[in-house]
Every structure is written in C-alpha cells, then in structure tokens.
Amino acid sequence: MGAIAVSERLNEFKMKPSKELPNQNLFFEIADPLKSRPFRLRSRLPAESLPDLKQLAAHSQGMKEVSAPIQFDAVQGKNIDDFLWTQLVRPACVLSRVVRLLEENGIDGWSTYPVKVYDPDGFIVPDYHGFEVSGPAYKADYDRSNVIEKPPPVPKGKSYQIYRGLYFDESQWDGSDMFWVEGVHVVTERTYRLFRTHKVGNVRFTPLAERETRVRHVQRD
C-alpha cells in the first residue's frame, strides 16, 4: 500500500495529549450516522448464536484476537465508504486509507483484524479491515450530567428524561486517542480534526458535552 500524502498542517496532530486534566468538551463520540447509501454489513456468524455475538463485540473492543477473517455481506446500501457499519451496534470495517491516516499521524487506542467484505452480488470488496477500539474503558459519571425532560416524540406520547453530557473521571485518562466510556466509542479532538480534514466518510461525531442518553437506559449502582 502506498503512503498517503500528509500536509504539514497535520504535524500538530502528532503531539500527544498532556497529563493535565483534559477539557471534556474536546472529546467526541464517533458513531454510525445511519446513512442509507453506504453498504450496511451483516456477519456470516449465526445471528441466533449468543457466543458468536459476544465474539463480535469482543473483537470490536480489542479484547479478542482473530485468527481467520470474519466474513461480512453487504445487505443494504449501494456504495462503499471509509467506514462500513453492521446491522449490530458494532463492529465496523474501514478502508486501508483510514488505517494509513491513523498510523501516519500517531493516533493510538485502536487496531484492526482481518475481514472479507462481499458486495450484494457476492464479489469481494477489497481493501477493508475490521476496526476495533483497544483503548481503555472508563465508567461514566452521570452525576455530572444534566437531567432534561424531553417532549413526547409523537402526538399523545409520553415525555421522557435524558442525561445531557457524558462524563468520566479525567484523572484516570491515560492519553489514548480512542477509548470507551460505558460502551461509547470516544475520540480526542485531534482525531476528530484529522478525520474532518481528510473527509473520512460515513461517521458521525458528537461532543461528549452534548451527548444525550435516556435515563431509563442507564443502570445506576
């Protein structure tokens, strides 16, 4: 694979975060934007098999090595893109150009594993890798979030409460560019800016300070 050109402007991204407590407004969730045009994938692992589903989740979080390529079929959409998401919450597959971009700019907290992606006609779509976030996992601190009452989503529906803002103990952060907060894939601002500068497609970024979580979906200790 040939190296991609990286402008001098991106040299700043090679600076690692300091050990000072970070501003959590500069962290972003990276997630599936739920677009209809890019391929959406389904694993060939049996959907009814709970061990296989747990295996996929473990791969996406860097907790399990992959010895043989995991096979995915494109079951929706029409186009390739930098990120291809599955019908499950995770995992995702990424093009080699995303891998090179991360490597050449010293972004850490991630790794890849072998996959085979097939288009709707059964032909292999080359140049994709399984993508996993291998950075640490932190517990969310919902005591720091604001509780907001949201109006009913449909007429005659019921209002509901959300936590606005996703926070964690900054003193525990090890400086990783990619990590987890309560199952949410989080990236640093420099990662966000790098992806935006290079127009990495089919991803959605949300500042953690603006992320909303339904109160009833959170299990508090």
C-alpha positions in Angstrom: 0.0 0.0 0.0 1.4 3.4 -1.0 1.7 6.0 1.7 -0.8 8.8 1.5 0.4 12.4 1.5 0.0 14.2 4.8 0.2 18.0 4.8 2.5 20.0 7.2 -0.7 21.3 8.7 -1.3 17.9 10.3 2.1 17.9 12.2 0.2 19.3 15.2 -1.8 16.1 15.4 1.3 14.2 16.3 1.6 15.9 19.7 0.3 13.6 22.4 -2.1 15.0 25.0 -0.5 16.2 28.2 -1.2 14.6 31.5 -3.0 17.7 32.7 -6.7 17.1 33.3 -8.4 17.5 29.8 -11.4 19.6 28.9 -14.1 17.0 28.3 -15.7 19.4 25.8 -12.8 18.3 23.5 -13.8 14.6 23.4 -16.2 13.3 20.8 -18.4 10.2 20.3 -17.8 8.6 17.0 -20.8 6.6 15.8 -22.8 5.2 12.9 -24.6 8.2 11.1 -27.3 5.7 9.9 -26.9 6.8 6.2 -28.8 4.7 3.6 -26.4 4.9 0.7 -23.2 3.2 2.1 -23.2 -0.6 2.3 -24.5 -2.0 5.6 -23.0 -5.3 6.6 -24.1 -8.5 8.2 -21.7 -11.0 9.7 -21.9 -14.6 8.4 -21.7 -15.7 12.0 -25.0 -17.2 13.1 -27.3 -14.4 14.2 -29.0 -16.6 16.7 -25.7 -17.6 18.4 -25.1 -15.6 21.6 -21.5 -16.8 21.8 -20.8 -15.5 18.3 -22.5 -12.2 19.0 -20.3 -11.8 22.1 -17.3 -12.7 20.0 -18.1 -9.9 17.6 -18.4 -7.4 20.5 -15.1 -8.6 21.9 -13.4 -8.1 18.5 -14.7 -4.5 18.2 -13.3 -3.7 21.6 -9.9 -5.2 21.1 -10.5 -8.0 23.6 -10.1 -11.0 21.4 -7.7 -11.9 18.6 -8.9 -13.0 15.2 -7.1 -16.0 13.6 -9.2 -16.2 10.4 -11.0 -13.4 8.5 -14.6 -12.7 9.6 -16.9 -12.6 6.6 -19.4 -9.8 6.1 -22.1 -9.5 3.4 -23.4 -6.1 2.2 -27.2 -6.5 2.8 -28.2 -2.9 2.4 -27.0 0.3 0.6 -25.3 0.8 -2.7 -21.8 2.3 -2.1 -18.5 1.7 -0.4 -17.3 4.3 2.1 -14.4 4.9 4.5 -16.5 3.3 7.3 -19.0 0.5 6.8 -21.2 -0.3 9.7 -23.0 -3.5 10.6 -26.6 -4.2 11.4 -25.5 -4.5 15.0 -24.2 -1.6 17.0 -20.7 -2.8 16.4 -18.3 -3.8 14.8 -17.3 -1.6 11.8 -15.0 -2.1 8.9 -12.7 0.6 7.5 -10.8 1.2 4.3 -7.0 1.0 4.2 -6.7 4.7 3.7 -8.2 5.2 7.2 -5.7 2.8 8.7 -2.8 4.7 7.0 -4.1 8.0 8.2 -4.2 6.8 11.8 -0.8 5.2 11.6 1.0 8.2 9.9 -0.4 10.6 12.5 0.4 8.6 15.6 -3.2 8.1 16.6 -3.4 5.3 19.2 -6.0 3.2 21.0 -7.1 1.2 18.0 -6.2 -1.9 16.0 -7.5 -3.9 13.1 -8.3 -7.6 12.3 -8.8 -9.5 9.1 -12.2 -9.5 7.3 -13.7 -10.3 4.0 -16.4 -8.0 2.8 -18.8 -9.2 0.0 -21.0 -6.9 -2.2 -24.6 -7.8 -2.9 -23.5 -9.8 -5.9 -21.2 -12.0 -3.8 -17.9 -10.4 -5.0 -15.2 -9.5 -2.6 -14.9 -5.7 -1.9 -11.1 -5.3 -1.4 -9.1 -3.1 1.0 -11.2 -3.4 4.1 -10.2 -4.2 7.7 -12.2 -4.9 10.8 -11.8 -2.0 13.1 -11.6 -2.2 16.9 -11.0 0.3 19.7 -8.4 -1.1 22.0 -8.0 1.9 24.3 -9.2 1.6 28.0 -12.8 1.6 29.2 -14.0 4.2 31.7 -17.1 4.3 33.8 -19.5 7.2 33.1 -20.2 9.7 35.8 -23.9 10.6 35.3 -23.9 12.7 38.5 -22.2 15.4 36.3 -24.8 15.2 33.6 -27.9 17.4 33.4 -31.3 15.7 33.6 -33.6 17.2 31.0 -37.3 16.5 30.3 -37.9 15.9 26.6 -41.3 16.3 25.0 -43.2 13.3 23.6 -41.7 12.0 20.4 -45.2 11.5 18.9 -48.6 13.1 19.5 -50.3 11.8 22.6 -47.0 10.1 23.6 -45.2 10.4 26.9 -42.4 12.8 27.8 -39.1 11.2 28.9 -35.9 12.2 30.7 -32.4 12.2 29.3 -28.9 12.8 30.7 -27.2 15.5 28.7 -23.5 15.2 28.6 -21.3 12.1 29.0 -18.5 12.5 31.6 -15.8 10.3 33.2 -13.0 10.7 35.7 -10.4 12.8 33.7 -7.7 11.9 36.2 -7.9 8.3 35.0 -7.4 9.1 31.3 -4.1 7.6 30.0 -3.9 9.9 27.0 -5.2 7.4 24.5 -6.8 8.9 21.3 -9.5 6.3 21.2 -11.2 4.7 24.2 -14.5 3.7 25.7 -16.9 5.4 28.1 -19.7 3.0 29.2 -19.7 1.3 25.7 -19.5 4.6 23.8 -16.6 4.9 21.3 -14.8 8.2 22.2 -12.0 10.0 20.3 -9.9 13.0 21.1 -10.2 16.4 19.3 -7.1 15.8 17.3 -8.6 12.6 15.9 -11.8 14.4 15.1 -9.9 17.2 13.3 -7.8 14.7 11.4 -10.9 12.8 10.1 -12.6 16.1 9.2 -9.5 17.4 7.4 -9.3 14.3 5.3 -13.0 14.0 4.8 -13.3 10.5 6.3 -16.8 9.4 5.3 -19.8 7.7 6.9 -19.1 8.7 10.6 -20.9 11.0 13.0 -19.2 13.0 15.7 -21.0 14.3 18.8 -19.2 16.3 21.5 -19.5 14.4 24.8 -20.9 17.5 26.4 -23.8 17.3 24.0 -24.4 13.6 24.0 -27.9 12.5 25.2 -28.7 9.2 26.9 -32.2 8.2 28.0 -32.3 7.9 31.8 -34.2 4.6 31.7 -31.4 3.1 29.7 -28.8 3.7 32.4 -28.3 1.2 35.2 -27.0 3.1 38.3 -25.2 1.4 41.1 
